Amino acid sequence: MRIHLEHDEERNGALRVVPGSHLDESSKPQEVICQVKKDGALLMRPLLLHKSPKAQQGARRALHFVFGPHDLPDGAEWSTS
């Protein structure tokens, strides 16, 4: 979950995602720009292919929370750094 402290739009480095990429590795990479208004929230799967380009103008501040089980499957571990 991301809570946006600024209006997030293309010029200030809005998050870009590839819909369905967390489900199927063979999906065609068509990115979508996620524009979120100030104080808005965005929910997404952590394994969804995503990126945030460098802001060209203005600020981009968001709080990013990751929710999941304490123990991950297949020997995966949470990063603590």
C-alpha beads as a LAMMPS data file, in Angstrom:
LAMMPS data file: protein, C-alpha beads

81 atoms
80 bonds

1 atom types
1 bond types

-500.0 500.0 xlo xhi
-500.0 500.0 ylo yhi
-500.0 500.0 zlo zhi

Masses

1 110.0

Atoms # bond

1 1 1 0.000 0.000 0.000
2 1 1 1.252 3.445 -0.891
3 1 1 -0.197 6.596 0.677
4 1 1 0.639 9.641 -1.413
5 1 1 1.617 12.874 0.329
6 1 1 1.816 14.736 -2.992
7 1 1 -0.235 14.595 -6.178
8 1 1 1.512 11.870 -8.187
9 1 1 1.588 12.413 -11.932
10 1 1 3.867 11.683 -14.868
11 1 1 6.052 14.803 -14.516
12 1 1 6.998 14.088 -10.905
13 1 1 7.864 10.435 -11.418
14 1 1 4.552 8.642 -10.940
15 1 1 4.701 4.907 -10.315
16 1 1 4.555 2.779 -13.476
17 1 1 3.347 -0.829 -13.390
18 1 1 2.893 -3.743 -15.801
19 1 1 -0.618 -5.075 -15.067
20 1 1 -0.735 -8.825 -14.471
21 1 1 3.062 -9.206 -14.369
22 1 1 2.847 -10.807 -10.912
23 1 1 0.687 -13.596 -12.383
24 1 1 2.297 -14.462 -15.706
25 1 1 5.948 -14.040 -16.669
26 1 1 5.055 -14.134 -20.358
27 1 1 2.808 -11.063 -20.217
28 1 1 3.612 -8.314 -22.677
29 1 1 5.236 -5.401 -20.848
30 1 1 2.745 -2.593 -21.402
31 1 1 3.308 -0.154 -18.599
32 1 1 0.549 1.911 -17.071
33 1 1 1.162 5.204 -15.257
34 1 1 -0.545 5.274 -11.849
35 1 1 -1.577 8.848 -11.145
36 1 1 -2.765 9.253 -7.563
37 1 1 -4.077 12.436 -5.974
38 1 1 -2.600 13.874 -2.785
39 1 1 -3.736 11.873 0.282
40 1 1 -4.835 9.033 -2.024
41 1 1 -3.842 5.392 -1.625
42 1 1 -2.666 2.793 -4.113
43 1 1 -2.845 -0.935 -3.406
44 1 1 -0.660 -3.319 -5.390
45 1 1 0.911 -6.770 -5.171
46 1 1 4.595 -6.564 -4.131
47 1 1 5.675 -8.864 -7.007
48 1 1 4.014 -6.662 -9.627
49 1 1 6.651 -5.319 -12.011
50 1 1 6.929 -1.624 -11.131
51 1 1 9.248 1.387 -11.253
52 1 1 9.312 5.090 -10.469
53 1 1 11.307 7.298 -12.825
54 1 1 13.162 10.352 -11.561
55 1 1 10.895 13.354 -10.986
56 1 1 11.248 16.019 -13.696
57 1 1 9.316 18.658 -11.750
58 1 1 7.895 18.962 -8.246
59 1 1 8.047 16.539 -5.341
60 1 1 7.096 12.895 -5.038
61 1 1 6.555 11.741 -1.493
62 1 1 4.725 8.562 -0.583
63 1 1 4.603 6.240 2.392
64 1 1 5.075 2.640 1.276
65 1 1 3.813 -0.195 3.493
66 1 1 4.355 -3.879 2.726
67 1 1 1.972 -6.391 4.321
68 1 1 2.585 -10.110 4.241
69 1 1 3.088 -13.243 6.275
70 1 1 5.962 -13.446 8.750
71 1 1 7.272 -16.627 7.103
72 1 1 7.672 -16.552 3.332
73 1 1 7.426 -19.647 1.098
74 1 1 10.246 -21.447 -0.723
75 1 1 13.047 -20.140 1.520
76 1 1 12.438 -16.479 0.642
77 1 1 13.293 -13.909 3.318
78 1 1 12.206 -10.345 4.016
79 1 1 14.913 -7.711 3.514
80 1 1 15.806 -5.992 6.782
81 1 1 18.040 -3.245 5.394

Bonds

1 1 1 2
2 1 2 3
3 1 3 4
4 1 4 5
5 1 5 6
6 1 6 7
7 1 7 8
8 1 8 9
9 1 9 10
10 1 10 11
11 1 11 12
12 1 12 13
13 1 13 14
14 1 14 15
15 1 15 16
16 1 16 17
17 1 17 18
18 1 18 19
19 1 19 20
20 1 20 21
21 1 21 22
22 1 22 23
23 1 23 24
24 1 24 25
25 1 25 26
26 1 26 27
27 1 27 28
28 1 28 29
29 1 29 30
30 1 30 31
31 1 31 32
32 1 32 33
33 1 33 34
34 1 34 35
35 1 35 36
36 1 36 37
37 1 37 38
38 1 38 39
39 1 39 40
40 1 40 41
41 1 41 42
42 1 42 43
43 1 43 44
44 1 44 45
45 1 45 46
46 1 46 47
47 1 47 48
48 1 48 49
49 1 49 50
50 1 50 51
51 1 51 52
52 1 52 53
53 1 53 54
54 1 54 55
55 1 55 56
56 1 56 57
57 1 57 58
58 1 58 59
59 1 59 60
60 1 60 61
61 1 61 62
62 1 62 63
63 1 63 64
64 1 64 65
65 1 65 66
66 1 66 67
67 1 67 68
68 1 68 69
69 1 69 70
70 1 70 71
71 1 71 72
72 1 72 73
73 1 73 74
74 1 74 75
75 1 75 76
76 1 76 77
77 1 77 78
78 1 78 79
79 1 79 80
80 1 80 81
